[in-house]
Amino acid sequence: MTPRAYAIAHRATRVRDGLAKPGTTVTAAIYDAGFSSSGRFYESSNAVLGMTLTDYRAGGANTEIRFAIGECPLGSILVATTGKGVCAILLGDDPDALARDLQDRFPHAELIGGDADFEEVVAKAVGFVEAPSLAFDLPLDVPGTAFQQRVWQALREISAGKTASYADIAKRIGAPKSARAVAIPCHRVVRNDGSLPSYRWGVERKRALLERETAT
């Protein structure tokens, strides 16, 4: 990350933390986060919070999320997007369970079933599962802390068909003692001895993804 990008991500985390504290005013949260003026914050509030300040304080109640569930070689797949990009790709055996998972993740958002045009988004996600070596060119809407963004960037730099350990990732981001902290689910990350750790969508799916990438 550039110094400017890091500063923006860091301030975004502090604003979210400040707004979550009972009794904290918006003005106090803005200035405590390091913004020089409230006007400067409002200019970038969508980028900082992923939505307007009003919608954020309402728990995302005015956010529309479109989603659809399809099938892929690894089972059922749910793809969801906001107006900014893909906010969730979920895998599992039970389509209904995936829909409930999405609702739990975004309890205050308005969930809308995808129309015919949305099928193209799902098809791209399925295509990526089928051929992981292809580039994933869909826009993303996944907010995270500055630390998480550093980890995600390091994970994205692992080439298809290759693996790395969490200790390797910690070294890459300049935090060699933070192997536990960087333990974000990723099918290309393995234990130090090369064995497969637990995976959000099941170890068998992790193994299948790696085998598919190696084959292609």
C-alpha positions in Angstrom: 0.0 0.0 0.0 1.1 3.6 -0.6 1.5 5.8 2.5 -1.7 7.7 1.4 -3.7 4.5 1.0 -2.5 3.2 4.4 -3.5 6.5 6.0 -7.0 6.4 4.5 -7.5 2.8 5.6 -6.3 3.6 9.1 -8.6 6.6 9.4 -11.5 4.5 8.1 -11.0 2.0 10.9 -10.9 4.7 13.5 -14.1 6.3 12.2 -15.9 3.0 12.3 -14.7 2.3 15.8 -15.6 5.8 17.0 -19.1 5.7 15.5 -19.7 2.3 17.3 -19.0 3.8 20.7 -22.2 4.7 22.6 -22.6 8.5 23.1 -19.8 9.4 20.6 -20.9 12.3 18.3 -20.2 12.2 14.6 -18.0 15.3 14.9 -15.9 13.7 17.7 -15.5 10.5 15.7 -14.4 12.4 12.6 -11.8 14.5 14.4 -10.5 11.7 16.6 -9.9 9.6 13.4 -7.5 12.3 12.1 -9.6 14.2 9.6 -8.7 17.9 9.5 -12.4 18.9 9.0 -15.8 17.4 8.8 -16.1 18.6 5.2 -13.0 16.6 4.3 -14.6 13.5 5.8 -18.0 13.9 4.0 -16.2 14.3 0.7 -14.8 10.7 1.2 -17.4 9.1 3.4 -18.5 6.6 0.7 -15.0 5.4 0.3 -14.3 5.4 4.0 -17.4 3.6 5.2 -18.6 1.9 2.0 -21.9 3.9 2.2 -23.1 7.3 3.3 -22.8 8.2 7.0 -26.6 8.1 7.5 -26.8 4.6 6.1 -23.8 3.4 8.1 -25.3 4.6 11.4 -28.6 2.9 10.4 -26.7 -0.4 10.2 -26.7 -0.5 6.4 -30.5 -0.3 6.4 -30.6 1.6 3.1 -28.1 -0.6 1.3 -29.4 -2.9 -1.5 -27.6 -6.2 -2.0 -28.4 -8.3 -5.1 -27.7 -12.0 -4.9 -28.2 -15.2 -6.8 -27.4 -18.8 -6.1 -26.1 -21.2 -8.7 -24.1 -24.5 -8.9 -20.4 -25.0 -9.5 -18.0 -27.9 -9.3 -17.6 -27.3 -5.6 -21.4 -27.3 -4.8 -23.8 -24.5 -4.4 -22.4 -20.9 -4.8 -24.0 -17.6 -3.8 -22.8 -14.4 -5.3 -23.9 -11.0 -3.8 -23.1 -7.5 -4.9 -23.7 -3.9 -3.7 -23.8 -1.0 -6.1 -20.0 -0.8 -5.7 -19.1 -4.5 -6.3 -19.0 -8.0 -5.1 -19.5 -8.1 -1.3 -19.8 -11.9 -0.8 -19.1 -15.2 -2.6 -20.3 -18.2 -0.4 -19.9 -21.9 -1.0 -21.7 -24.8 0.5 -24.0 -27.8 0.1 -27.3 -26.2 1.0 -28.6 -23.2 -1.0 -31.0 -22.2 1.8 -28.2 -22.2 4.3 -26.1 -19.9 2.0 -29.1 -17.4 1.8 -29.4 -17.4 5.6 -25.6 -16.9 5.9 -25.9 -13.8 3.7 -28.8 -12.5 5.7 -26.7 -12.9 8.9 -23.8 -11.1 7.4 -26.0 -8.1 6.3 -28.9 -8.1 8.7 -30.1 -4.6 7.9 -29.6 -4.5 4.2 -32.3 -5.0 1.6 -31.6 -8.3 -0.1 -32.9 -8.5 -3.7 -32.9 -11.6 -5.9 -30.8 -11.1 -9.0 -32.5 -10.7 -12.4 -31.4 -12.2 -15.7 -28.6 -9.6 -16.1 -27.2 -10.7 -12.8 -26.6 -14.2 -14.2 -23.5 -12.8 -15.9 -22.0 -11.9 -12.6 -22.7 -15.4 -11.2 -21.3 -17.0 -14.4 -18.0 -15.1 -14.0 -17.7 -16.3 -10.4 -18.4 -19.9 -11.4 -16.0 -19.6 -14.3 -13.3 -18.4 -11.8 -14.0 -21.5 -9.6 -13.7 -23.8 -12.7 -10.5 -22.1 -14.0 -8.8 -20.3 -11.0 -5.8 -19.3 -13.1 -8.0 -16.8 -15.0 -8.1 -13.2 -13.8 -11.1 -12.2 -11.6 -12.1 -8.9 -13.0 -15.3 -8.1 -11.1 -15.2 -5.0 -8.9 -15.1 -5.8 -5.1 -16.8 -4.1 -2.2 -15.0 -5.6 0.8 -14.1 -3.1 3.5 -11.3 -4.0 5.9 -8.8 -2.5 8.3 -5.4 -1.3 7.1 -3.8 -4.5 8.4 -6.4 -6.7 6.7 -5.9 -5.0 3.4 -2.1 -5.6 3.7 -2.8 -9.3 4.3 -5.3 -9.5 1.4 -2.8 -7.9 -1.0 -0.2 -10.4 0.0 -2.6 -13.3 -0.5 -3.5 -12.0 -4.0 0.2 -12.1 -4.9 0.3 -15.9 -4.5 0.2 -17.2 -8.0 -2.4 -19.8 -9.0 -1.0 -23.3 -8.4 1.4 -22.0 -5.7 1.0 -22.0 -1.9 2.4 -20.2 1.1 2.3 -20.5 4.8 0.8 -17.9 7.2 4.4 -17.4 8.5 5.4 -16.6 4.9 2.5 -14.1 4.6 3.5 -12.5 7.9 7.0 -12.0 6.7 5.8 -10.5 3.4 3.9 -7.7 5.1 6.8 -7.0 7.5 5.2 -8.5 10.6 7.0 -11.8 11.1 5.6 -12.3 14.6 2.0 -12.0 13.4 1.4 -15.4 11.8 -1.7 -15.9 13.9 -3.1 -12.5 13.1 -2.8 -13.0 9.4 -4.8 -16.3 9.5 -7.5 -15.1 7.0 -9.1 -18.0 5.1 -7.4 -18.5 1.8 -7.2 -21.8 -0.2 -3.6 -21.0 -1.2 -2.3 -20.9 2.4 -1.0 -24.1 4.0 0.7 -25.0 7.3 4.5 -24.7 7.6 4.8 -28.4 7.0 2.7 -28.2 3.8 -0.4 -29.8 5.2 -3.8 -28.3 4.8 -5.3 -26.3 7.7 -9.1 -25.9 8.3 -10.9 -23.8 5.6 -14.1 -21.8 5.8 -15.7 -23.9 3.1 -14.2 -27.2 4.1 -10.8 -28.8 3.6 -12.0 -30.9 0.7 -13.0 -27.8 -1.2 -9.6 -26.3 -0.4 -7.9 -29.4 -1.7 -10.1 -29.4 -4.9 -9.2 -25.8 -5.6 -5.5 -26.4 -5.3 -5.7 -29.5 -7.4 -7.6 -27.6 -10.1 -5.1 -24.8 -10.1 -2.2 -27.1 -10.3 -3.8 -29.0 -13.2 -4.4 -25.8 -15.2 
